[in-house]
């Protein structure tokens, strides 16, 4: 029988966070969520889970029982808008994450951190404010381990899709969610630039499985949670429809992003099961 754990999930009312909380709740764990609802939604609240509508930098002000582990997903998570909202990105991704790390240091709590694959882009982590600040948190985690012994694992996400992917519903949700909505509405699919930029896509259930596996043994490792297969954005659009229109390139849009999954398969004993083509086929069948 698995030990019941006290778990804090920051960003636990968002897309990936809600799927994670649902899985952990079904395992019987006691879960506390901190989410400011910038990208989350109250409609995602799960019965039996304690929710705080708060910023992560307020973590010391909340009445939280000392957890066994923190899943830190609660940061600003959009590339293009980060250029216009850099002050908010700093607030949530630097000030907020610093407070979470301080909380972990004070109470000796290990962290599973949701890193961004943009840190690993060929353009370097400084190609957008979002990418830069996410990368800073990884560096800070490494130093908190050196300075204070804070235990952690980092899981890098690659273009997640699946249930609840339209949670933020503000036009900046996942590209698969945007394409789905356009397809279902018989609208042209909007491809940014020439559509040749390549991406690795990962099913949210596989991401959740990887996060949970990463919480079982803290080795200060960095795991790339991807499928290991990439598509151009234009190829993905054509899996839905040939009704395509092109729009201007956007700042921060890197050329490629493919996970190096071999080490993750071995070290984490994890392998993705979901396939993007199956998801799109199901969407088209049900439309």
C-alpha positions as CSV (number, residue, x, y, z in Angstrom):
1,X,0.0,0.0,0.0
2,X,1.3,3.4,-0.9
3,X,2.1,5.9,1.8
4,X,-0.4,8.7,2.0
5,X,1.4,12.0,1.5
6,X,0.8,15.6,2.2
7,X,1.4,17.3,-1.1
8,X,1.4,21.0,-2.2
9,X,0.8,21.7,-5.9
10,X,1.4,25.2,-7.1
11,X,-0.6,26.0,-10.2
12,X,-2.9,23.1,-9.4
13,X,-6.0,24.7,-11.0
14,X,-4.3,25.0,-14.4
15,X,-4.1,22.6,-17.3
16,X,-1.3,20.3,-16.3
17,X,-1.8,21.0,-12.6
18,X,-5.4,19.9,-12.5
19,X,-4.6,16.7,-14.3
20,X,-1.8,16.1,-11.8
21,X,-4.0,16.9,-8.8
22,X,-6.7,14.6,-10.1
23,X,-4.3,11.7,-10.4
24,X,-2.7,12.3,-6.9
25,X,-6.2,12.7,-5.4
26,X,-7.3,9.3,-6.9
27,X,-4.2,7.8,-5.2
28,X,-5.6,9.1,-1.9
29,X,-3.0,11.7,-1.1
30,X,-3.8,14.9,0.9
31,X,-3.4,17.8,-1.5
32,X,-3.2,21.6,-1.1
33,X,-3.2,23.8,-4.1
34,X,-1.9,27.3,-4.5
35,X,-3.1,29.0,-7.6
36,X,-3.8,32.7,-8.4
37,X,-6.1,31.7,-11.3
38,X,-4.0,33.8,-13.8
39,X,-4.0,30.7,-16.0
40,X,-6.1,28.4,-13.8
41,X,-9.8,28.1,-13.3
42,X,-12.2,27.5,-10.4
43,X,-14.1,25.1,-12.7
44,X,-11.2,22.7,-12.3
45,X,-11.5,22.5,-8.5
46,X,-11.6,18.9,-7.4
47,X,-13.7,17.9,-4.3
48,X,-11.6,17.0,-1.3
49,X,-8.6,19.2,-2.3
50,X,-7.8,22.4,-0.4
51,X,-7.4,25.4,-2.6
52,X,-5.8,28.8,-1.9
53,X,-6.5,31.5,-4.4
54,X,-3.1,33.2,-3.8
55,X,0.3,33.9,-5.4
56,X,3.2,31.6,-4.6
57,X,5.1,34.5,-3.0
58,X,2.4,34.4,-0.4
59,X,3.1,30.8,0.6
60,X,4.4,31.7,4.1
61,X,1.1,33.5,4.8
62,X,-1.1,30.5,4.1
63,X,-2.2,27.9,6.7
64,X,-0.5,24.9,5.1
65,X,0.4,21.7,6.9
66,X,4.1,20.9,6.3
67,X,4.0,18.8,3.1
68,X,6.1,15.8,2.1
69,X,6.7,17.2,-1.4
70,X,6.0,20.3,-3.5
71,X,5.1,20.1,-7.1
72,X,6.0,23.6,-8.4
73,X,4.0,24.3,-11.5
74,X,2.6,27.7,-10.5
75,X,4.5,30.2,-12.7
76,X,3.8,32.5,-15.7
77,X,3.7,30.2,-18.7
78,X,3.3,32.1,-22.0
79,X,6.1,33.1,-24.3
80,X,4.9,35.9,-26.6
81,X,2.9,37.8,-23.9
82,X,5.9,37.7,-21.6
83,X,7.5,40.5,-23.6
84,X,4.7,42.9,-22.7
85,X,4.1,41.6,-19.2
86,X,7.7,41.2,-18.0
87,X,7.0,42.7,-14.6
88,X,4.3,40.1,-14.0
89,X,6.7,37.3,-15.3
90,X,9.3,38.5,-12.8
91,X,6.7,38.6,-10.0
92,X,5.4,35.1,-10.6
93,X,8.5,33.3,-11.8
94,X,11.3,34.9,-9.7
95,X,9.7,36.4,-6.7
96,X,7.2,33.6,-6.4
97,X,9.7,30.8,-7.0
98,X,12.1,32.3,-4.6
99,X,9.4,32.2,-1.9
100,X,8.7,28.5,-2.7
101,X,12.4,27.6,-2.5
102,X,12.7,29.5,0.8
103,X,9.7,27.5,2.1
104,X,11.3,24.3,0.9
105,X,14.6,25.3,2.6
106,X,13.0,26.2,5.9
107,X,11.0,23.0,6.2
108,X,13.3,20.7,4.3
109,X,10.8,19.8,1.6
110,X,11.9,18.3,-1.8
111,X,10.6,20.0,-5.0
112,X,9.5,18.6,-8.4
113,X,9.9,21.6,-10.6
114,X,8.0,22.0,-13.9
115,X,10.7,23.4,-16.2
116,X,10.3,24.7,-19.7
117,X,11.9,23.1,-22.7
118,X,12.5,26.7,-23.9
119,X,15.6,26.6,-21.6
120,X,17.1,24.0,-23.9
121,X,16.4,25.8,-27.2
122,X,19.3,26.4,-29.6
123,X,18.6,30.2,-29.4
124,X,19.6,30.0,-25.7
125,X,17.4,30.6,-22.7
126,X,17.4,34.4,-23.2
127,X,15.2,34.4,-26.3
128,X,12.2,35.5,-24.3
129,X,11.5,36.9,-20.8
130,X,9.5,33.7,-20.0
131,X,12.3,31.4,-21.1
132,X,14.9,33.4,-19.2
133,X,13.1,33.6,-15.9
134,X,12.1,29.9,-16.1
135,X,15.8,29.1,-16.7
136,X,16.8,31.3,-13.7
137,X,14.6,29.2,-11.4
138,X,16.4,26.0,-12.5
139,X,19.8,27.7,-11.8
140,X,18.4,28.8,-8.4
141,X,17.3,25.3,-7.6
142,X,20.7,24.0,-8.3
143,X,22.3,26.5,-6.1
144,X,19.8,25.9,-3.3
145,X,20.9,22.3,-3.4
146,X,24.6,23.3,-3.2
147,X,24.0,26.0,-0.5
148,X,21.3,24.4,1.6
149,X,20.8,20.8,0.5
150,X,17.3,21.4,-1.0
151,X,16.4,18.3,-2.9
152,X,14.8,18.6,-6.3
153,X,14.1,17.1,-9.7
154,X,13.3,19.1,-12.8
155,X,10.8,17.9,-15.5
156,X,11.0,19.8,-18.8
157,X,7.7,20.0,-20.6
158,X,7.3,19.8,-24.4
159,X,4.1,21.2,-25.9
160,X,1.6,19.5,-23.7
161,X,-1.9,18.6,-25.1
162,X,-4.9,16.8,-23.8
163,X,-7.8,17.1,-21.4
164,X,-8.3,20.7,-20.0
165,X,-5.8,22.2,-22.5
166,X,-8.0,25.2,-23.0
167,X,-8.2,26.0,-19.3
168,X,-6.7,29.6,-19.7
169,X,-9.1,30.1,-22.7
170,X,-7.6,33.5,-23.6
171,X,-6.1,32.9,-27.0
172,X,-2.7,31.8,-25.6
173,X,-3.5,28.2,-24.7
174,X,-1.7,25.4,-26.4
175,X,-1.4,25.3,-30.2
176,X,-3.3,22.0,-30.3
177,X,-6.2,23.6,-28.4
178,X,-6.2,26.6,-30.7
179,X,-6.2,24.3,-33.8
180,X,-9.0,22.2,-32.3
181,X,-11.2,25.2,-31.7
182,X,-10.6,26.6,-35.2
183,X,-11.2,23.2,-36.8
184,X,-14.5,22.6,-34.9
185,X,-15.7,26.1,-35.9
186,X,-14.8,25.6,-39.6
187,X,-12.3,28.5,-39.4
188,X,-8.9,28.6,-41.0
189,X,-6.1,27.2,-38.9
190,X,-3.7,30.1,-38.1
191,X,-0.1,29.0,-38.6
192,X,2.5,31.4,-37.3
193,X,5.3,32.4,-39.7
194,X,6.1,29.9,-42.4
195,X,5.1,27.0,-40.1
196,X,8.4,25.3,-40.5
197,X,9.2,25.6,-36.8
198,X,9.3,22.1,-35.3
199,X,7.9,20.9,-32.0
200,X,7.7,17.8,-29.8
201,X,4.2,17.2,-28.4
202,X,3.4,15.3,-25.2
203,X,0.1,14.0,-23.9
204,X,-0.8,15.4,-20.5
205,X,-1.3,12.0,-19.0
206,X,2.3,11.1,-19.8
207,X,3.4,14.4,-18.3
208,X,1.5,13.6,-15.1
209,X,3.0,10.1,-14.9
210,X,6.5,11.6,-15.3
211,X,6.0,14.2,-12.6
212,X,4.8,11.6,-10.2
213,X,7.7,9.3,-11.0
214,X,10.1,12.2,-10.4
215,X,8.7,12.6,-6.9
216,X,9.6,9.1,-5.8
217,X,13.4,9.6,-5.6
218,X,15.1,13.0,-5.6
219,X,18.4,12.8,-7.4
220,X,18.8,16.4,-8.5
221,X,18.2,15.3,-12.1
222,X,16.7,17.0,-15.1
223,X,14.2,14.9,-17.1
224,X,12.9,15.8,-20.6
225,X,9.3,14.7,-20.8
226,X,8.7,14.5,-24.5
227,X,7.7,12.0,-27.2
228,X,11.1,12.1,-28.9
229,X,9.2,12.8,-32.2
230,X,8.8,16.2,-33.7
231,X,6.5,17.8,-36.3
232,X,6.5,21.1,-38.0
233,X,3.6,23.3,-37.0
234,X,2.4,23.2,-40.6
235,X,2.4,19.4,-40.5
236,X,0.3,19.5,-37.4
237,X,-2.2,21.9,-38.9
238,X,-2.6,19.7,-42.0
239,X,-3.4,16.7,-39.7
240,X,-6.5,18.7,-38.9
241,X,-7.3,20.4,-42.2
242,X,-6.0,22.1,-45.4
243,X,-7.9,25.2,-44.5
244,X,-4.9,27.1,-43.3
245,X,-3.9,30.8,-43.1
246,X,-0.5,32.2,-42.2
247,X,0.0,35.0,-39.7
248,X,3.1,37.1,-38.8
249,X,5.9,35.6,-36.8
250,X,6.0,36.4,-33.1
251,X,8.8,37.2,-30.8
252,X,10.3,34.4,-28.8
253,X,9.2,31.7,-31.3
254,X,12.1,29.3,-31.4
255,X,12.9,27.2,-34.5
256,X,12.8,23.8,-33.0
257,X,12.1,21.9,-29.8
258,X,12.6,18.1,-29.7
259,X,13.1,16.2,-26.5
260,X,16.2,14.0,-25.9
261,X,14.3,11.2,-24.2
262,X,16.7,8.4,-24.0
263,X,18.2,9.3,-20.6
264,X,14.7,10.0,-19.3
265,X,13.5,6.6,-20.4
266,X,16.3,5.0,-18.5
267,X,16.8,7.1,-15.5
268,X,13.1,7.7,-14.7
269,X,11.7,4.4,-16.0
270,X,9.2,6.5,-18.0
271,X,8.0,6.3,-21.5
272,X,5.2,8.2,-23.2
273,X,2.1,6.3,-24.4
274,X,0.0,9.0,-26.0
275,X,0.3,9.8,-29.7
276,X,-0.5,13.2,-31.2
277,X,-2.0,11.6,-34.3
278,X,-4.3,9.5,-32.2
279,X,-5.5,12.6,-30.3
280,X,-6.2,14.5,-33.5
281,X,-8.0,11.5,-35.1
282,X,-10.3,11.3,-32.0
283,X,-11.0,15.0,-32.2
284,X,-11.9,14.8,-35.9
285,X,-14.0,11.7,-35.3
286,X,-16.0,13.4,-32.6
287,X,-16.6,16.7,-34.4
